[in-house]
Amino acid sequence: MARGFERIAARGMWRWPGRRNPAPAAPAAPAPSGLANYRIERLMGEGAASRVFLAQDRRSGRWVALKVLDLGSGSASPERHDALERFRREATVLHELDHPGIVAVLDAGPSERGAWMAIEVVSGCDLTRYTRASRLLPPPLVARIGARLAEALAYAHRRGVVHRDVKPANVLVDWTRDVVKLGDFGLARSSEHTQTRSGVALGSPDYMAPEQLVGGPVGPAADVYALGATLYELLCGRRPHQANNLGELLRAVASEPAPPLALLRPDVESALCAVVQPLLEKDQGRRPHDAAAVAARLWSVADRTTGARVSP
């Protein structure tokens, strides 16, 4: 990986060399937090420790999604350090990945209570709404979405980045602009085979490969599994494994095969089922691990149907 975050202690800011730092319209001394460069329009969403605002860059006039991590004003702790590190890693990884299928970070820095990053705005929604049985997308469209996601993952993998949290909520679609983008790289790692500290698994268990659930080394094959779980849910309106608690889920993922797509959706073309089902192979040695090859197979299925645009 390249230089990533460079801390400029004198200004209390992070910066990157190159393409994505927006140039100010006129010289200006930013506030210590850097947030003075942005005019906040409204709240777009919030999580446990972060909020996302629609904001306008005062320097360039560009609209951005401003993600602000607020850890309070407490003293340093391992939890606070880990949260800041995940946030920093997400901004660094996204800045290094320049691909039309991956959201772009435009700027980032620390604040008095945490950190912030300015991300390109993707109008539309995430894929979660299309996982409900009443709102499933046409299978050929799911194949095209999957192909685009696989291409984005292949690009990241070639650069040594494993996403580790692929799921419908982290995929943004804008039907009007024919856009599909993978976001939320907060759990990504800048090496092909990584293991979480103390072997603790981080991520969304319903979409995690068996090796990731046990906190073992995680490589591109884990992202391929998560892509398979995402496509499975988009096609069936249910996740590959359903359980009442985490213990049951762990046992199911480790030992029970996912119900065949062909049984749950007999109307789905057999060629698409033949691409998606192997992605959920429990043994990573037998699971497809080349996301580019997966993309090619999904495009092959999608190209058999009319309509090249991504549209529900």
Wavefront OBJ file of the C-alpha trace (Angstrom):
o trace
v 0.000 0.000 0.000
v 1.081 3.568 -0.592
v 1.547 6.222 2.004
v -2.093 6.386 3.063
v -2.820 8.750 5.933
v -0.008 11.202 6.549
v -0.386 13.026 9.815
v 0.426 16.702 9.666
v 0.828 17.413 13.343
v 1.131 21.148 12.965
v -2.329 21.385 11.405
v -3.922 18.447 13.172
v -5.000 17.040 9.811
v -4.468 13.956 7.711
v -3.669 14.366 4.042
v -2.966 12.233 1.020
v -0.887 13.013 -2.019
v -2.633 13.055 -5.347
v -5.912 12.712 -7.060
v -8.778 13.022 -4.623
v -7.944 15.932 -2.336
v -10.276 18.732 -3.457
v -8.376 21.950 -4.082
v -9.721 24.959 -2.176
v -11.111 27.772 -4.266
v -9.049 30.226 -2.224
v -6.416 29.865 0.503
v -8.084 29.308 3.839
v -6.987 28.108 7.246
v -9.299 25.224 8.239
v -10.520 24.762 11.774
v -8.596 22.151 13.776
v -11.285 19.555 13.119
v -11.416 20.218 9.374
v -15.194 20.224 9.514
v -15.348 23.991 8.946
v -14.755 23.213 5.269
v -18.199 21.600 5.068
v -21.704 23.017 5.330
v -24.008 20.383 6.768
v -27.398 20.158 5.103
v -29.117 17.294 6.934
v -28.641 13.997 8.725
v -28.696 11.001 6.366
v -28.223 8.163 8.839
v -26.557 7.118 12.053
v -25.003 4.115 13.736
v -23.697 3.237 17.164
v -20.823 5.733 17.116
v -21.066 7.562 13.812
v -23.455 9.752 11.878
v -23.610 10.501 8.170
v -24.618 13.956 6.968
v -25.332 15.360 3.543
v -22.884 18.245 3.332
v -21.413 20.650 0.816
v -17.705 21.308 0.479
v -17.342 25.068 0.842
v -14.158 24.999 -1.252
v -15.355 23.092 -4.320
v -19.146 23.262 -3.972
v -19.327 19.483 -4.237
v -21.950 17.573 -2.268
v -20.567 14.785 -0.095
v -21.675 12.268 2.491
v -19.847 13.415 5.622
v -19.272 10.477 7.971
v -18.444 11.661 11.498
v -17.140 9.310 14.192
v -18.002 10.622 17.660
v -16.305 8.769 20.514
v -17.033 11.369 23.161
v -14.473 13.216 25.209
v -13.388 10.340 27.469
v -9.841 9.253 28.105
v -7.912 6.922 25.824
v -8.916 3.255 25.942
v -8.330 0.137 23.814
v -11.911 0.354 22.529
v -11.473 3.985 21.508
v -8.165 3.185 19.824
v -9.703 0.270 17.905
v -12.651 2.375 16.727
v -10.339 5.119 15.494
v -8.097 2.576 13.787
v -11.027 0.985 11.931
v -12.222 4.406 10.816
v -8.724 5.435 9.717
v -8.283 2.144 7.885
v -11.549 2.560 6.015
v -10.588 6.030 4.825
v -7.087 4.914 3.849
v -8.252 1.817 1.977
v -11.004 3.667 0.111
v -8.613 6.430 -0.886
v -6.257 3.879 -2.393
v -9.013 2.120 -4.380
v -10.046 3.979 -7.528
v -12.798 1.929 -9.156
v -16.271 2.849 -10.459
v -17.783 0.079 -8.326
v -16.286 1.331 -5.045
v -17.317 4.485 -3.201
v -14.607 7.151 -3.164
v -13.271 8.980 -0.116
v -12.517 12.592 -1.016
v -11.067 13.920 2.220
v -10.602 12.836 5.836
v -9.146 13.895 9.141
v -9.323 13.728 12.937
v -11.643 15.730 15.142
v -11.694 16.578 18.818
v -14.069 13.684 19.539
v -13.036 11.177 16.882
v -12.582 11.524 13.135
v -14.432 12.278 9.918
v -14.341 11.483 6.223
v -16.025 13.009 3.181
v -17.376 10.349 0.815
v -18.902 10.702 -2.631
v -22.687 10.833 -2.505
v -24.522 7.915 -4.090
v -28.164 8.752 -4.632
v -30.614 5.907 -4.305
v -30.556 3.188 -1.677
v -28.773 0.094 -0.473
v -29.834 -3.413 -1.423
v -31.469 -4.281 1.897
v -34.938 -3.350 0.688
v -34.630 -5.906 -2.118
v -34.040 -8.816 0.249
v -37.701 -8.978 1.239
v -39.783 -11.617 -0.521
v -42.263 -8.997 -1.727
v -39.588 -6.837 -3.378
v -37.166 -9.290 -4.976
v -35.397 -8.098 -8.106
v -35.559 -10.030 -11.392
v -32.886 -12.753 -11.423
v -31.104 -11.352 -14.528
v -30.753 -8.027 -12.719
v -29.343 -9.801 -9.656
v -26.793 -11.446 -11.960
v -25.732 -8.056 -13.349
v -25.448 -6.552 -9.877
v -23.420 -9.546 -8.761
v -21.102 -9.229 -11.757
v -20.387 -5.595 -10.934
v -19.733 -6.368 -7.306
v -17.446 -9.243 -8.249
v -15.483 -6.908 -10.532
v -15.098 -4.389 -7.696
v -13.918 -7.140 -5.349
v -11.486 -8.481 -7.951
v -9.983 -5.003 -8.255
v -9.615 -4.714 -4.469
v -8.141 -8.204 -4.181
v -5.530 -7.449 -6.834
v -4.425 -4.600 -4.599
v -4.230 -6.807 -1.538
v -7.457 -5.548 0.072
v -10.048 -7.937 1.532
v -13.374 -6.240 2.310
v -14.576 -8.719 4.996
v -18.089 -7.244 5.281
v -19.861 -7.677 1.945
v -23.627 -7.653 2.482
v -26.728 -5.979 0.983
v -26.571 -3.046 3.412
v -23.093 -2.176 2.120
v -24.066 -2.081 -1.554
v -25.466 1.196 -2.891
v -27.506 1.393 -6.080
v -28.682 4.377 -8.101
v -31.047 3.052 -10.755
v -31.340 6.378 -12.582
v -27.571 6.607 -13.182
v -26.930 2.874 -13.656
v -24.637 2.809 -10.612
v -23.724 -0.051 -8.267
v -21.084 0.671 -5.622
v -19.579 -1.276 -2.763
v -19.001 0.750 0.403
v -18.162 0.490 4.112
v -14.576 -0.755 4.136
v -14.298 -0.315 7.909
v -13.286 -3.962 8.406
v -11.054 -4.191 5.339
v -7.436 -5.235 5.610
v -4.487 -4.248 3.463
v -3.149 -7.757 2.993
v -4.502 -10.856 1.350
v -4.463 -13.110 4.410
v -5.267 -11.529 7.728
v -6.413 -12.637 11.136
v -8.284 -10.554 13.651
v -6.575 -9.712 16.907
v -7.033 -12.492 19.471
v -8.831 -14.486 16.777
v -12.061 -12.538 17.340
v -14.295 -12.382 14.267
v -15.613 -8.985 13.205
v -18.349 -8.562 10.623
v -21.914 -9.657 9.936
v -22.242 -13.356 10.875
v -25.029 -14.122 8.399
v -22.694 -13.338 5.490
v -19.399 -14.577 6.906
v -17.492 -17.575 5.601
v -16.775 -20.401 8.075
v -13.093 -19.453 8.334
v -14.018 -15.868 9.154
v -16.592 -16.856 11.776
v -13.939 -18.684 13.783
v -11.554 -15.732 13.603
v -9.059 -17.465 11.329
v -7.010 -16.003 8.481
v -9.279 -14.364 5.926
v -8.519 -13.952 2.227
v -10.401 -13.202 -1.004
v -12.354 -16.456 -0.717
v -14.194 -15.006 2.296
v -15.380 -12.047 0.212
v -16.523 -14.467 -2.487
v -18.550 -16.364 0.133
v -20.143 -13.108 1.323
v -20.965 -12.191 -2.271
v -22.639 -15.582 -2.651
v -24.661 -15.057 0.535
v -25.713 -11.616 -0.700
v -26.843 -12.903 -4.101
v -28.591 -15.864 -2.446
v -30.608 -13.492 -0.274
v -31.441 -11.211 -3.207
v -32.750 -14.208 -5.122
v -34.578 -16.012 -2.297
v -35.585 -13.364 0.204
v -33.816 -15.325 2.954
v -30.232 -15.874 4.039
v -28.379 -19.112 3.340
v -28.619 -20.153 6.997
v -31.372 -19.212 9.426
v -30.967 -19.667 13.179
v -32.442 -18.428 16.433
v -29.122 -17.448 17.958
v -25.459 -17.024 17.133
v -24.514 -20.479 18.406
v -27.000 -22.184 16.097
v -25.845 -19.993 13.217
v -22.207 -20.953 13.778
v -23.092 -24.641 13.759
v -25.203 -24.273 10.620
v -22.543 -22.379 8.684
v -19.892 -24.884 9.759
v -21.785 -28.088 8.992
v -25.038 -27.580 7.079
v -25.246 -26.835 3.355
v -27.404 -23.925 2.291
v -30.732 -25.080 0.820
v -30.361 -25.367 -2.969
v -31.416 -22.261 -4.847
v -33.136 -24.427 -7.428
v -35.555 -25.731 -4.785
v -36.352 -22.327 -3.310
v -36.586 -20.558 -6.671
v -37.333 -23.086 -9.437
v -37.992 -20.155 -11.787
v -34.372 -18.974 -11.585
v -32.259 -20.032 -14.552
v -30.179 -23.091 -13.709
v -27.039 -21.374 -15.013
v -27.401 -18.642 -12.374
v -27.947 -21.189 -9.620
v -24.831 -22.980 -10.824
v -22.790 -19.805 -10.360
v -24.153 -18.726 -6.965
v -24.423 -22.021 -5.077
v -20.678 -22.929 -5.208
v -19.810 -19.542 -3.728
v -21.221 -20.869 -0.439
v -18.890 -23.869 -0.324
v -17.704 -24.309 3.269
v -14.215 -25.501 2.369
v -12.411 -22.411 1.095
v -10.083 -24.662 -0.858
v -13.037 -25.811 -2.948
v -14.790 -22.453 -3.060
v -14.192 -20.169 -6.054
v -11.679 -17.550 -4.948
v -11.101 -15.595 -8.155
v -13.694 -12.821 -8.102
v -12.855 -11.857 -11.687
v -13.784 -15.367 -12.857
v -17.010 -15.168 -10.856
v -17.794 -11.828 -12.538
v -17.252 -13.362 -15.975
v -19.634 -16.220 -15.214
v -22.292 -13.843 -13.885
v -21.975 -11.615 -16.955
v -22.384 -14.696 -19.114
v -25.718 -15.394 -17.428
v -26.809 -11.755 -17.484
v -25.921 -11.278 -21.167
v -28.391 -13.958 -22.172
v -31.171 -11.540 -21.266
v -32.062 -8.217 -22.843
v -31.364 -4.866 -21.230
v -27.859 -3.870 -20.211
v -28.794 -1.198 -17.725
v -29.130 -1.792 -14.007
v -32.823 -1.095 -13.386
v -35.499 -2.831 -11.311
l 1 2 3 4 5 6 7 8 9 10 11 12 13 14 15 16 17 18 19 20 21 22 23 24 25 26 27 28 29 30 31 32 33 34 35 36 37 38 39 40 41 42 43 44 45 46 47 48 49 50 51 52 53 54 55 56 57 58 59 60 61 62 63 64 65 66 67 68 69 70 71 72 73 74 75 76 77 78 79 80 81 82 83 84 85 86 87 88 89 90 91 92 93 94 95 96 97 98 99 100 101 102 103 104 105 106 107 108 109 110 111 112 113 114 115 116 117 118 119 120 121 122 123 124 125 126 127 128 129 130 131 132 133 134 135 136 137 138 139 140 141 142 143 144 145 146 147 148 149 150 151 152 153 154 155 156 157 158 159 160 161 162 163 164 165 166 167 168 169 170 171 172 173 174 175 176 177 178 179 180 181 182 183 184 185 186 187 188 189 190 191 192 193 194 195 196 197 198 199 200 201 202 203 204 205 206 207 208 209 210 211 212 213 214 215 216 217 218 219 220 221 222 223 224 225 226 227 228 229 230 231 232 233 234 235 236 237 238 239 240 241 242 243 244 245 246 247 248 249 250 251 252 253 254 255 256 257 258 259 260 261 262 263 264 265 266 267 268 269 270 271 272 273 274 275 276 277 278 279 280 281 282 283 284 285 286 287 288 289 290 291 292 293 294 295 296 297 298 299 300 301 302 303 304 305 306 307 308 309 310 311 312
